[in-house]
Amino acid sequence: MRNFTLTLDCPERAGIVHAVTSFLVEHGCDIAEHQQFDDDARGRLFLRTAFSCASDDIGVDDLVREFDPVAREFSMRYGLWDERRTRILVMVSKAGHCLNDLLFRWRAGSLGGEIAAVVSNHEDLRPMAEAAGLDFVHVPNTADTKHAAEQRLLELVEEYQADLVVLARYMQVLSNDLCAKLAGRVINIHHSFLPGFKGAKPYHQAYDRGVKYVGATAHYVTPDLDEGPIIEQEVLRVDHSFDPRALTAVGRDAEALALSRAVRWHCEHRVLLNGNGTVVFR
Ligand SMILES: Nc1nc2c(c(=O)[nH]1)N[C@@H](CN(C=O)c1ccc(C(=O)N[C@@H](CCC(=O)O)C(=O)O)cc1)CN2
């Protein structure tokens, strides 16, 4: 028996779910989990189905070949995955709290994917990565070396066969070209509750504004800084007694939680793009 996941979105019309479930029955498959969302405002249906096939001989390529005619008939965008776990390249700078949380969940088997290596523009987090038995690759990234650094990153994505790049407080802005080459495959944790307080120092902005909650936002990376489709957000209560240092300390918890959830949901194929937003079948 093999396990697969199908996600799709298409223009709303009658017969979509019937077509999908009939296809699965005809191929000896059994549905384990099914979720769908009708976005009436945009006239699109979003669907995720996890299913098993009794036969070990059926693979993703076979299912794609067989499902393509159905997808064309309904103008579907779809994805099909087998049990192979998503391979992750984690990028960091100096702050280690998000990496630490990802490493713990990976070792505990609750991250939903495999961390393949850690890449950084600083040496600070090499001990944490190597203590977890992972390769640590130092790629300096300054204004003069940005292009070379990004070329090296693309090589590392190939070298480690990474499906996903996670910016776990990686403090360099990715170029438009790199964002295009890795579109939909880069998740960033922004250390504020977007759309508030963009940029590199949101906690000082939060302090100056006198907020009562601080938060974090995990989103797909696009060329527009901090504007990508949001996957998950977390907020925590604060008050007037929290200075920027204290706000930063509380924020670390929100960042680690929001990022780890977003990474797990992406790895479990629970996140579908919907315009500049997402549908998340948690
Ligand atoms: N194309 C994108 N790249 C990145 C994004 C993004 O949304 N789109 N998010 C950032 C992370 N980030 C906020 O979440 C962020 C990181 C860095 C900066 C910034 O201004 N960096 C300065 C250098 C700062 C330093 O060296 O410490 C810069 O790049 O000139 C703003 C926001 C990750 N990349």
The ligand as a Gaussian input file, in Angstrom:
#p B3LYP/6-31G(d) Opt

LIG

0 1
 N       12.697000      39.037000      -1.441000
 C       12.561000      38.919000      -0.105000
 N       13.628000      38.613000       0.646000
 C       13.474000      38.475000       1.974000
 C       12.219000      38.698000       2.595000
 C       11.095000      38.987000       1.753000
 O        9.956000      39.153000       2.237000
 N       11.315000      39.076000       0.411000
 N       12.112000      38.664000       3.978000
 C       13.385000      38.820000       4.657000
 C       13.334000      38.789000       6.132000
 N       13.103000      40.115000       6.668000
 C       11.984000      40.347000       7.338000
 O       11.230000      39.427000       7.645000
 C       14.069000      41.152000       6.420000
 C       15.383000      40.861000       6.394000
 C       16.326000      41.865000       6.144000
 C       15.951000      43.139000       5.907000
 C       16.976000      44.169000       5.602000
 O       16.684000      45.319000       5.460000
 N       18.249000      43.704000       5.453000
 C       19.353000      44.585000       5.101000
 C       20.627000      44.045000       5.743000
 C       20.426000      43.842000       7.203000
 C       21.609000      43.136000       7.836000
 O       22.591000      42.854000       7.179000
 O       21.448000      42.815000       9.039000
 C       19.596000      44.478000       3.602000
 O       19.332000      43.381000       3.049000
 O       20.118000      45.453000       3.088000
 C       14.601000      43.420000       5.919000
 C       13.653000      42.431000       6.200000
 C       14.414000      37.859000       4.136000
 N       14.565000      38.130000       2.727000

